[in-house]
Amino acid sequence: MAPGIINGGPVVSDTTLPDSGPESFRTPARETTNKLFSLSGRTIAVTGADRGLGITLAAAVLEAGGDVACLDILCEPSKSGWSNLQSTAKASGLHVSYQKCDITNEDEVQQVLGDVDIVAQRLSAPFYGIIACAGIQQKMPALKYAVADFERILRVNVTGTFLTAKHAARIMIKNGVQGSIVMIASMSGNIANRVCIAFLLPRANYENALWYILTCSRALLAQPITPASLPFSSCADRLPKSGASMAFK
């Protein structure tokens, strides 16, 4: 590897230690999150934001300086998680909101995201992206797996994610914003996990839904949505090649 140059300074050798301490002390790696990556002045929506990964990513948006709109199927957010989000937002002078949203209902998705857009513009923090975290999985004996349950997991994980991306993209195109859409999936979308044979069918259905999310993100990324095309990305743990563009721009 060739020697590196830091911020126009002297050449940093790859074979000897720097005299002034570890190289990491003199590179941007030591900067705060906001200096490395900022969502300041932007609103990001997160589906499935009442718990788990959704509420964690909502907190990450606040940490990066962005306003966040939390969407979930529950009528009201859980008290402990919501209280923590509100405290973080208040301490940083940011805005956090919660709205009930059934992502399988297209009219509701369109209405709720439209409301998020209106509030974002009023706060001078334009709607700049969405993180599609909402999803379900099921564990039950395969021989007792009802078709209604089979269809429900596809309706939520597949159709719901598509509707989320579709209406978020419409808003950003309308506003002339080159934001981003992040779809959360899993390595299970590309591999078969070893499970008890009794649960094979429900697990296969879940993995099929995740595969669709990964494939959908790649297909959307290839579409000429707008002259300044929106970046789509899919996140899968331990599977870096499953995603596309990751940055909010």
C-alpha atoms as an extended CHARMM CRD file, in Angstrom:
* protein
*
       249  EXT
         1         1  MET       CA              0.0000000000        0.0000000000        0.0000000000  PROA      1               0.0000000000
         2         2  ALA       CA              1.2810000000        3.4740000000       -0.8290000000  PROA      2               0.0000000000
         3         3  PRO       CA              2.0340000000        5.9630000000        1.9780000000  PROA      3               0.0000000000
         4         4  GLY       CA             -0.9140000000        8.1770000000        2.8980000000  PROA      4               0.0000000000
         5         5  ILE       CA             -1.2220000000       11.9310000000        3.2120000000  PROA      5               0.0000000000
         6         6  ILE       CA             -3.4700000000       13.3920000000        5.9170000000  PROA      6               0.0000000000
         7         7  ASN       CA             -5.1570000000       16.7200000000        5.1680000000  PROA      7               0.0000000000
         8         8  GLY       CA             -2.3600000000       17.8490000000        2.8640000000  PROA      8               0.0000000000
         9         9  GLY       CA              0.2510000000       17.1970000000        5.5430000000  PROA      9               0.0000000000
        10        10  PRO       CA              3.4000000000       15.0840000000        5.4320000000  PROA      10              0.0000000000
        11        11  VAL       CA              3.4310000000       11.5370000000        4.1220000000  PROA      11              0.0000000000
        12        12  VAL       CA              2.3700000000        8.9580000000        6.7170000000  PROA      12              0.0000000000
        13        13  SER       CA              4.4410000000        5.7890000000        6.4990000000  PROA      13              0.0000000000
        14        14  ASP       CA              2.7260000000        2.4130000000        6.3790000000  PROA      14              0.0000000000
        15        15  THR       CA              5.6710000000        0.6700000000        8.0190000000  PROA      15              0.0000000000
        16        16  THR       CA              6.6110000000        2.9300000000       10.9440000000  PROA      16              0.0000000000
        17        17  LEU       CA              4.6340000000        4.4220000000       13.7920000000  PROA      17              0.0000000000
        18        18  PRO       CA              4.1360000000        8.2100000000       13.7700000000  PROA      18              0.0000000000
        19        19  ASP       CA              6.1670000000       10.1570000000       16.3100000000  PROA      19              0.0000000000
        20        20  SER       CA              3.1700000000       12.0680000000       17.6670000000  PROA      20              0.0000000000
        21        21  GLY       CA              1.0480000000        9.0900000000       18.6490000000  PROA      21              0.0000000000
        22        22  PRO       CA             -1.3830000000        6.7290000000       16.9280000000  PROA      22              0.0000000000
        23        23  GLU       CA             -2.5000000000        7.8110000000       13.4890000000  PROA      23              0.0000000000
        24        24  SER       CA             -6.1320000000        7.5450000000       14.6040000000  PROA      24              0.0000000000
        25        25  PHE       CA             -5.5430000000       10.5350000000       16.8850000000  PROA      25              0.0000000000
        26        26  ARG       CA             -4.7430000000       12.6970000000       13.8490000000  PROA      26              0.0000000000
        27        27  THR       CA             -7.4820000000       11.6440000000       11.4060000000  PROA      27              0.0000000000
        28        28  PRO       CA            -11.1890000000       12.4550000000       11.0040000000  PROA      28              0.0000000000
        29        29  ALA       CA            -12.0110000000        9.1590000000       12.7240000000  PROA      29              0.0000000000
        30        30  ARG       CA            -11.8530000000       10.9880000000       16.0470000000  PROA      30              0.0000000000
        31        31  GLU       CA            -14.4460000000       13.5600000000       15.0380000000  PROA      31              0.0000000000
        32        32  THR       CA            -17.9320000000       13.5300000000       16.5650000000  PROA      32              0.0000000000
        33        33  THR       CA            -20.8420000000       11.9040000000       14.7140000000  PROA      33              0.0000000000
        34        34  ASN       CA            -22.2900000000       15.2350000000       13.6450000000  PROA      34              0.0000000000
        35        35  LYS       CA            -19.0310000000       16.2900000000       12.0020000000  PROA      35              0.0000000000
        36        36  LEU       CA            -18.7160000000       13.0250000000       10.1030000000  PROA      36              0.0000000000
        37        37  PHE       CA            -22.3740000000       12.5830000000        9.2020000000  PROA      37              0.0000000000
        38        38  SER       CA            -25.1240000000       15.1480000000        9.7280000000  PROA      38              0.0000000000
        39        39  LEU       CA            -28.8650000000       15.1280000000        9.1070000000  PROA      39              0.0000000000
        40        40  SER       CA            -29.2600000000       18.6450000000       10.4570000000  PROA      40              0.0000000000
        41        41  GLY       CA            -32.1990000000       20.4980000000        8.9210000000  PROA      41              0.0000000000
        42        42  ARG       CA            -33.7550000000       17.2910000000        7.5660000000  PROA      42              0.0000000000
        43        43  THR       CA            -36.6850000000       15.1170000000        8.5660000000  PROA      43              0.0000000000
        44        44  ILE       CA            -36.4120000000       11.3300000000        8.3720000000  PROA      44              0.0000000000
        45        45  ALA       CA            -39.3690000000        8.9800000000        8.8270000000  PROA      45              0.0000000000
        46        46  VAL       CA            -38.9180000000        5.5440000000       10.3790000000  PROA      46              0.0000000000
        47        47  THR       CA            -41.5280000000        2.7760000000       10.1490000000  PROA      47              0.0000000000
        48        48  GLY       CA            -41.7610000000        0.1640000000       12.8740000000  PROA      48              0.0000000000
        49        49  ALA       CA            -40.3320000000        2.8150000000       15.1640000000  PROA      49              0.0000000000
        50        50  ASP       CA            -42.0110000000        1.8320000000       18.4230000000  PROA      50              0.0000000000
        51        51  ARG       CA            -39.5320000000       -0.8820000000       19.3320000000  PROA      51              0.0000000000
        52        52  GLY       CA            -36.4420000000       -2.8340000000       18.4180000000  PROA      52              0.0000000000
        53        53  LEU       CA            -34.3840000000       -1.7380000000       15.4590000000  PROA      53              0.0000000000
        54        54  GLY       CA            -36.9130000000        0.9210000000       14.4720000000  PROA      54              0.0000000000
        55        55  ILE       CA            -36.7020000000        2.9270000000       17.6800000000  PROA      55              0.0000000000
        56        56  THR       CA            -32.9100000000        2.4430000000       17.7490000000  PROA      56              0.0000000000
        57        57  LEU       CA            -32.5830000000        3.9760000000       14.2810000000  PROA      57              0.0000000000
        58        58  ALA       CA            -34.9730000000        6.7740000000       15.2330000000  PROA      58              0.0000000000
        59        59  ALA       CA            -32.5860000000        7.5980000000       18.0730000000  PROA      59              0.0000000000
        60        60  ALA       CA            -29.6770000000        7.4540000000       15.6140000000  PROA      60              0.0000000000
        61        61  VAL       CA            -31.3950000000       10.0420000000       13.4030000000  PROA      61              0.0000000000
        62        62  LEU       CA            -31.6680000000       12.3710000000       16.3960000000  PROA      62              0.0000000000
        63        63  GLU       CA            -28.0130000000       11.7280000000       17.2640000000  PROA      63              0.0000000000
        64        64  ALA       CA            -27.1070000000       12.7740000000       13.7230000000  PROA      64              0.0000000000
        65        65  GLY       CA            -29.0080000000       16.0450000000       14.1800000000  PROA      65              0.0000000000
        66        66  GLY       CA            -32.1520000000       15.2340000000       12.2040000000  PROA      66              0.0000000000
        67        67  ASP       CA            -35.8340000000       15.5100000000       13.0750000000  PROA      67              0.0000000000
        68        68  VAL       CA            -37.5810000000       12.1520000000       13.1110000000  PROA      68              0.0000000000
        69        69  ALA       CA            -41.1480000000       11.0170000000       12.4100000000  PROA      69              0.0000000000
        70        70  CYS       CA            -41.8610000000        7.6810000000       14.0910000000  PROA      70              0.0000000000
        71        71  LEU       CA            -44.5190000000        5.5080000000       12.4350000000  PROA      71              0.0000000000
        72        72  ASP       CA            -45.9150000000        2.2590000000       13.8140000000  PROA      72              0.0000000000
        73        73  ILE       CA            -49.0600000000        0.1230000000       13.7910000000  PROA      73              0.0000000000
        74        74  LEU       CA            -49.6670000000        0.7480000000       17.5180000000  PROA      74              0.0000000000
        75        75  CYS       CA            -52.0870000000        3.5310000000       18.4400000000  PROA      75              0.0000000000
        76        76  GLU       CA            -49.6520000000        4.9120000000       21.0240000000  PROA      76              0.0000000000
        77        77  PRO       CA            -45.8950000000        4.4750000000       21.4910000000  PROA      77              0.0000000000
        78        78  SER       CA            -44.4720000000        2.5160000000       24.4110000000  PROA      78              0.0000000000
        79        79  LYS       CA            -43.8850000000        4.8670000000       27.3260000000  PROA      79              0.0000000000
        80        80  SER       CA            -40.2580000000        4.0850000000       28.1470000000  PROA      80              0.0000000000
        81        81  GLY       CA            -38.8840000000        4.1850000000       24.6140000000  PROA      81              0.0000000000
        82        82  TRP       CA            -40.9020000000        7.2420000000       23.6410000000  PROA      82              0.0000000000
        83        83  SER       CA            -39.8420000000        9.1030000000       26.7780000000  PROA      83              0.0000000000
        84        84  ASN       CA            -36.1830000000        8.5040000000       25.9360000000  PROA      84              0.0000000000
        85        85  LEU       CA            -36.6650000000        9.7710000000       22.3780000000  PROA      85              0.0000000000
        86        86  GLN       CA            -38.4300000000       12.8940000000       23.5970000000  PROA      86              0.0000000000
        87        87  SER       CA            -35.6640000000       13.6040000000       26.0970000000  PROA      87              0.0000000000
        88        88  THR       CA            -32.9960000000       13.2380000000       23.4050000000  PROA      88              0.0000000000
        89        89  ALA       CA            -34.9030000000       15.4880000000       21.0090000000  PROA      89              0.0000000000
        90        90  LYS       CA            -35.5150000000       18.1540000000       23.6500000000  PROA      90              0.0000000000
        91        91  ALA       CA            -31.8740000000       18.2060000000       24.7120000000  PROA      91              0.0000000000
        92        92  SER       CA            -30.8260000000       18.7440000000       21.0900000000  PROA      92              0.0000000000
        93        93  GLY       CA            -33.5740000000       21.1700000000       20.1140000000  PROA      93              0.0000000000
        94        94  LEU       CA            -34.9860000000       18.7000000000       17.5920000000  PROA      94              0.0000000000
        95        95  HSD       CA            -38.4980000000       17.5630000000       16.7090000000  PROA      95              0.0000000000
        96        96  VAL       CA            -39.7690000000       14.0160000000       17.1730000000  PROA      96              0.0000000000
        97        97  SER       CA            -43.3180000000       12.8860000000       16.3950000000  PROA      97              0.0000000000
        98        98  TYR       CA            -45.3180000000        9.6660000000       16.4970000000  PROA      98              0.0000000000
        99        99  GLN       CA            -48.1580000000        8.6260000000       14.2250000000  PROA      99              0.0000000000
       100       100  LYS       CA            -50.0840000000        5.4050000000       13.8630000000  PROA      100             0.0000000000
       101       101  CYS       CA            -49.5950000000        3.9270000000       10.3930000000  PROA      101             0.0000000000
       102       102  ASP       CA            -50.6100000000        0.5880000000        8.9140000000  PROA      102             0.0000000000
       103       103  ILE       CA            -48.1090000000        0.1640000000        6.0960000000  PROA      103             0.0000000000
       104       104  THR       CA            -50.3510000000       -2.3830000000        4.3500000000  PROA      104             0.0000000000
       105       105  ASN       CA            -53.0100000000        0.2990000000        3.8340000000  PROA      105             0.0000000000
       106       106  GLU       CA            -51.9260000000        2.4400000000        0.8930000000  PROA      106             0.0000000000
       107       107  ASP       CA            -54.3380000000        5.2870000000        1.5950000000  PROA      107             0.0000000000
       108       108  GLU       CA            -53.1000000000        5.4870000000        5.1810000000  PROA      108             0.0000000000
       109       109  VAL       CA            -49.4360000000        5.4090000000        4.1430000000  PROA      109             0.0000000000
       110       110  GLN       CA            -50.0250000000        8.2100000000        1.6550000000  PROA      110             0.0000000000
       111       111  GLN       CA            -51.9390000000       10.3050000000        4.1950000000  PROA      111             0.0000000000
       112       112  VAL       CA            -49.4890000000        9.8440000000        7.0560000000  PROA      112             0.0000000000
       113       113  LEU       CA            -46.3950000000       10.5630000000        4.9530000000  PROA      113             0.0000000000
       114       114  GLY       CA            -48.1780000000       13.5740000000        3.4960000000  PROA      114             0.0000000000
       115       115  ASP       CA            -48.7800000000       14.8650000000        7.0360000000  PROA      115             0.0000000000
       116       116  VAL       CA            -45.1090000000       14.2610000000        7.8990000000  PROA      116             0.0000000000
       117       117  ASP       CA            -44.1150000000       16.2820000000        4.8360000000  PROA      117             0.0000000000
       118       118  ILE       CA            -46.3750000000       19.2010000000        5.8060000000  PROA      118             0.0000000000
       119       119  VAL       CA            -44.9440000000       19.3640000000        9.3410000000  PROA      119             0.0000000000
       120       120  ALA       CA            -41.3880000000       19.0220000000        8.0040000000  PROA      120             0.0000000000
       121       121  GLN       CA            -41.8350000000       21.9880000000        5.6930000000  PROA      121             0.0000000000
       122       122  ARG       CA            -43.3560000000       24.0570000000        8.4750000000  PROA      122             0.0000000000
       123       123  LEU       CA            -40.3020000000       23.3390000000       10.6320000000  PROA      123             0.0000000000
       124       124  SER       CA            -37.9560000000       24.1720000000        7.7290000000  PROA      124             0.0000000000
       125       125  ALA       CA            -36.5710000000       20.6330000000        7.9280000000  PROA      125             0.0000000000
       126       126  PRO       CA            -37.6440000000       19.0500000000        4.6150000000  PROA      126             0.0000000000
       127       127  PHE       CA            -38.6240000000       15.4020000000        4.3530000000  PROA      127             0.0000000000
       128       128  TYR       CA            -35.3620000000       13.8270000000        3.2340000000  PROA      128             0.0000000000
       129       129  GLY       CA            -35.8210000000       10.0920000000        3.5610000000  PROA      129             0.0000000000
       130       130  ILE       CA            -37.3980000000        7.0730000000        5.1690000000  PROA      130             0.0000000000
       131       131  ILE       CA            -36.0900000000        3.9620000000        6.8980000000  PROA      131             0.0000000000
       132       132  ALA       CA            -38.4330000000        1.0100000000        6.3220000000  PROA      132             0.0000000000
       133       133  CYS       CA            -38.0720000000       -1.0600000000        9.4880000000  PROA      133             0.0000000000
       134       134  ALA       CA            -41.6400000000       -2.3300000000        9.9190000000  PROA      134             0.0000000000
       135       135  GLY       CA            -41.8750000000       -6.0910000000        9.5600000000  PROA      135             0.0000000000
       136       136  ILE       CA            -43.0590000000       -9.2600000000       11.2610000000  PROA      136             0.0000000000
       137       137  GLN       CA            -42.0460000000      -12.8950000000       11.5130000000  PROA      137             0.0000000000
       138       138  GLN       CA            -43.9450000000      -15.9680000000       12.6170000000  PROA      138             0.0000000000
       139       139  LYS       CA            -42.9830000000      -19.1650000000       14.3780000000  PROA      139             0.0000000000
       140       140  MET       CA            -45.4440000000      -22.0220000000       14.2750000000  PROA      140             0.0000000000
       141       141  PRO       CA            -45.5450000000      -25.6580000000       13.1800000000  PROA      141             0.0000000000
       142       142  ALA       CA            -45.5010000000      -25.8490000000        9.3870000000  PROA      142             0.0000000000
       143       143  LEU       CA            -48.3970000000      -28.2950000000        9.2440000000  PROA      143             0.0000000000
       144       144  LYS       CA            -50.5600000000      -25.8180000000       11.1400000000  PROA      144             0.0000000000
       145       145  TYR       CA            -49.4720000000      -22.7480000000        9.1540000000  PROA      145             0.0000000000
       146       146  ALA       CA            -52.7120000000      -21.0850000000        8.0210000000  PROA      146             0.0000000000
       147       147  VAL       CA            -52.8320000000      -19.4430000000        4.6080000000  PROA      147             0.0000000000
       148       148  ALA       CA            -54.0280000000      -16.2190000000        6.2400000000  PROA      148             0.0000000000
       149       149  ASP       CA            -50.8070000000      -16.0750000000        8.2680000000  PROA      149             0.0000000000
       150       150  PHE       CA            -48.7430000000      -16.8840000000        5.1690000000  PROA      150             0.0000000000
       151       151  GLU       CA            -50.3700000000      -14.0130000000        3.2790000000  PROA      151             0.0000000000
       152       152  ARG       CA            -50.0890000000      -11.6180000000        6.2270000000  PROA      152             0.0000000000
       153       153  ILE       CA            -46.2980000000      -11.8620000000        6.4640000000  PROA      153             0.0000000000
       154       154  LEU       CA            -46.0130000000      -11.1360000000        2.7520000000  PROA      154             0.0000000000
       155       155  ARG       CA            -48.5040000000       -8.2790000000        2.9990000000  PROA      155             0.0000000000
       156       156  VAL       CA            -46.5910000000       -6.5890000000        5.8140000000  PROA      156             0.0000000000
       157       157  ASN       CA            -42.9780000000       -7.3410000000        4.9010000000  PROA      157             0.0000000000
       158       158  VAL       CA            -43.2830000000       -7.1180000000        1.1240000000  PROA      158             0.0000000000
       159       159  THR       CA            -46.2740000000       -4.9990000000        0.1330000000  PROA      159             0.0000000000
       160       160  GLY       CA            -45.8820000000       -2.6850000000        3.1220000000  PROA      160             0.0000000000
       161       161  THR       CA            -42.2250000000       -2.0220000000        2.3700000000  PROA      161             0.0000000000
       162       162  PHE       CA            -43.0270000000       -1.3230000000       -1.2770000000  PROA      162             0.0000000000
       163       163  LEU       CA            -45.8040000000        1.1460000000       -0.3680000000  PROA      163             0.0000000000
       164       164  THR       CA            -43.4630000000        2.8670000000        2.0870000000  PROA      164             0.0000000000
       165       165  ALA       CA            -40.8150000000        3.3590000000       -0.5910000000  PROA      165             0.0000000000
       166       166  LYS       CA            -43.3310000000        4.3540000000       -3.2540000000  PROA      166             0.0000000000
       167       167  HSD       CA            -44.9770000000        7.1900000000       -1.3580000000  PROA      167             0.0000000000
       168       168  ALA       CA            -41.7570000000        8.4470000000        0.2360000000  PROA      168             0.0000000000
       169       169  ALA       CA            -40.2480000000        8.6900000000       -3.2520000000  PROA      169             0.0000000000
       170       170  ARG       CA            -43.2960000000       10.5680000000       -4.5510000000  PROA      170             0.0000000000
       171       171  ILE       CA            -42.9420000000       13.2140000000       -1.8500000000  PROA      171             0.0000000000
       172       172  MET       CA            -39.2190000000       13.7120000000       -2.4100000000  PROA      172             0.0000000000
       173       173  ILE       CA            -39.6750000000       13.9660000000       -6.1710000000  PROA      173             0.0000000000
       174       174  LYS       CA            -42.5040000000       16.4690000000       -5.6800000000  PROA      174             0.0000000000
       175       175  ASN       CA            -40.2760000000       18.5770000000       -3.4590000000  PROA      175             0.0000000000
       176       176  GLY       CA            -37.2130000000       18.2570000000       -5.6880000000  PROA      176             0.0000000000
       177       177  VAL       CA            -35.2800000000       16.5870000000       -2.8770000000  PROA      177             0.0000000000
       178       178  GLN       CA            -32.5820000000       13.9810000000       -3.5110000000  PROA      178             0.0000000000
       179       179  GLY       CA            -33.1240000000       12.0550000000       -0.3180000000  PROA      179             0.0000000000
       180       180  SER       CA            -32.7110000000        8.3690000000        0.4400000000  PROA      180             0.0000000000
       181       181  ILE       CA            -34.8160000000        5.3020000000        1.1290000000  PROA      181             0.0000000000
       182       182  VAL       CA            -33.3540000000        2.5710000000        3.3210000000  PROA      182             0.0000000000
       183       183  MET       CA            -35.0220000000       -0.8440000000        3.4600000000  PROA      183             0.0000000000
       184       184  ILE       CA            -34.1150000000       -3.0650000000        6.4040000000  PROA      184             0.0000000000
       185       185  ALA       CA            -33.7610000000       -6.7560000000        5.5860000000  PROA      185             0.0000000000
       186       186  SER       CA            -31.5000000000       -9.5320000000        6.8530000000  PROA      186             0.0000000000
       187       187  MET       CA            -28.9350000000      -12.0370000000        5.7310000000  PROA      187             0.0000000000
       188       188  SER       CA            -31.8850000000      -14.4340000000        5.7690000000  PROA      188             0.0000000000
       189       189  GLY       CA            -32.9220000000      -12.8770000000        2.4670000000  PROA      189             0.0000000000
       190       190  ASN       CA            -29.9150000000      -14.4850000000        0.7570000000  PROA      190             0.0000000000
       191       191  ILE       CA            -29.3030000000      -17.6390000000        2.7600000000  PROA      191             0.0000000000
       192       192  ALA       CA            -31.3920000000      -20.3760000000        4.3440000000  PROA      192             0.0000000000
       193       193  ASN       CA            -31.1070000000      -20.4550000000        8.1160000000  PROA      193             0.0000000000
       194       194  ARG       CA            -30.9570000000      -23.8150000000        9.8170000000  PROA      194             0.0000000000
       195       195  VAL       CA            -34.2130000000      -24.3440000000       11.7150000000  PROA      195             0.0000000000
       196       196  CYS       CA            -36.2670000000      -27.1680000000       13.1180000000  PROA      196             0.0000000000
       197       197  ILE       CA            -38.0350000000      -28.9890000000       10.2860000000  PROA      197             0.0000000000
       198       198  ALA       CA            -41.3710000000      -28.3950000000       12.0180000000  PROA      198             0.0000000000
       199       199  PHE       CA            -41.0010000000      -24.6420000000       11.3920000000  PROA      199             0.0000000000
       200       200  LEU       CA            -39.5660000000      -24.9050000000        7.8830000000  PROA      200             0.0000000000
       201       201  LEU       CA            -42.5310000000      -23.4580000000        5.9680000000  PROA      201             0.0000000000
       202       202  PRO       CA            -43.0390000000      -20.3300000000        8.1500000000  PROA      202             0.0000000000
       203       203  ARG       CA            -39.2890000000      -19.6480000000        8.0910000000  PROA      203             0.0000000000
       204       204  ALA       CA            -39.1170000000      -20.1180000000        4.3290000000  PROA      204             0.0000000000
       205       205  ASN       CA            -41.9440000000      -17.6350000000        3.8850000000  PROA      205             0.0000000000
       206       206  TYR       CA            -40.1460000000      -15.0910000000        6.0940000000  PROA      206             0.0000000000
       207       207  GLU       CA            -36.8910000000      -15.5370000000        4.1480000000  PROA      207             0.0000000000
       208       208  ASN       CA            -38.7700000000      -15.1790000000        0.8730000000  PROA      208             0.0000000000
       209       209  ALA       CA            -40.1170000000      -11.8130000000        2.0430000000  PROA      209             0.0000000000
       210       210  LEU       CA            -36.6110000000      -10.6490000000        2.9840000000  PROA      210             0.0000000000
       211       211  TRP       CA            -35.2690000000      -11.7440000000       -0.3930000000  PROA      211             0.0000000000
       212       212  TYR       CA            -37.9210000000       -9.6070000000       -2.0420000000  PROA      212             0.0000000000
       213       213  ILE       CA            -36.8900000000       -6.5440000000       -0.0280000000  PROA      213             0.0000000000
       214       214  LEU       CA            -33.2560000000       -6.9590000000       -1.1000000000  PROA      214             0.0000000000
       215       215  THR       CA            -34.2170000000       -7.5310000000       -4.7280000000  PROA      215             0.0000000000
       216       216  CYS       CA            -36.7410000000       -4.6990000000       -4.7020000000  PROA      216             0.0000000000
       217       217  SER       CA            -34.1170000000       -2.2340000000       -3.4900000000  PROA      217             0.0000000000
       218       218  ARG       CA            -31.7630000000       -3.2370000000       -6.2960000000  PROA      218             0.0000000000
       219       219  ALA       CA            -34.5500000000       -2.9650000000       -8.8740000000  PROA      219             0.0000000000
       220       220  LEU       CA            -35.6480000000        0.4520000000       -7.6190000000  PROA      220             0.0000000000
       221       221  LEU       CA            -32.0580000000        1.6520000000       -7.6550000000  PROA      221             0.0000000000
       222       222  ALA       CA            -31.8880000000        0.7810000000      -11.3480000000  PROA      222             0.0000000000
       223       223  GLN       CA            -35.0180000000        2.7410000000      -12.2120000000  PROA      223             0.0000000000
       224       224  PRO       CA            -34.6980000000        6.2180000000      -13.8010000000  PROA      224             0.0000000000
       225       225  ILE       CA            -37.0500000000        7.6760000000      -11.1780000000  PROA      225             0.0000000000
       226       226  THR       CA            -35.8540000000       11.2300000000      -11.7090000000  PROA      226             0.0000000000
       227       227  PRO       CA            -32.9020000000       12.9260000000      -13.4550000000  PROA      227             0.0000000000
       228       228  ALA       CA            -31.2600000000       13.1190000000      -10.0220000000  PROA      228             0.0000000000
       229       229  SER       CA            -32.2900000000        9.5970000000       -9.0640000000  PROA      229             0.0000000000
       230       230  LEU       CA            -33.0470000000        8.7950000000       -5.4320000000  PROA      230             0.0000000000
       231       231  PRO       CA            -30.6150000000        6.4340000000       -3.7030000000  PROA      231             0.0000000000
       232       232  PHE       CA            -32.2930000000        3.2370000000       -2.4930000000  PROA      232             0.0000000000
       233       233  SER       CA            -30.4860000000        0.8820000000       -0.1740000000  PROA      233             0.0000000000
       234       234  SER       CA            -31.1120000000       -2.3400000000        1.6590000000  PROA      234             0.0000000000
       235       235  CYS       CA            -29.3940000000       -3.2600000000        4.8990000000  PROA      235             0.0000000000
       236       236  ALA       CA            -28.6580000000       -6.8550000000        5.8100000000  PROA      236             0.0000000000
       237       237  ASP       CA            -26.5570000000       -7.7340000000        8.8380000000  PROA      237             0.0000000000
       238       238  ARG       CA            -23.1760000000       -9.2720000000        7.9340000000  PROA      238             0.0000000000
       239       239  LEU       CA            -24.0520000000       -8.9980000000        4.2460000000  PROA      239             0.0000000000
       240       240  PRO       CA            -22.4810000000       -5.8250000000        2.8370000000  PROA      240             0.0000000000
       241       241  LYS       CA            -23.0280000000       -6.8020000000       -0.7930000000  PROA      241             0.0000000000
       242       242  SER       CA            -26.8010000000       -6.9230000000       -0.3350000000  PROA      242             0.0000000000
       243       243  GLY       CA            -27.1650000000       -3.1570000000       -0.2120000000  PROA      243             0.0000000000
       244       244  ALA       CA            -26.8580000000       -0.2800000000       -2.6130000000  PROA      244             0.0000000000
       245       245  SER       CA            -26.0560000000        3.3660000000       -1.8400000000  PROA      245             0.0000000000
       246       246  MET       CA            -26.1190000000        3.9580000000        1.9160000000  PROA      246             0.0000000000
       247       247  ALA       CA            -25.6630000000        7.6870000000        2.4410000000  PROA      247             0.0000000000
       248       248  PHE       CA            -28.3150000000       10.3080000000        2.9570000000  PROA      248             0.0000000000
       249       249  LYS       CA            -27.4810000000       13.0250000000        0.4580000000  PROA      249             0.0000000000
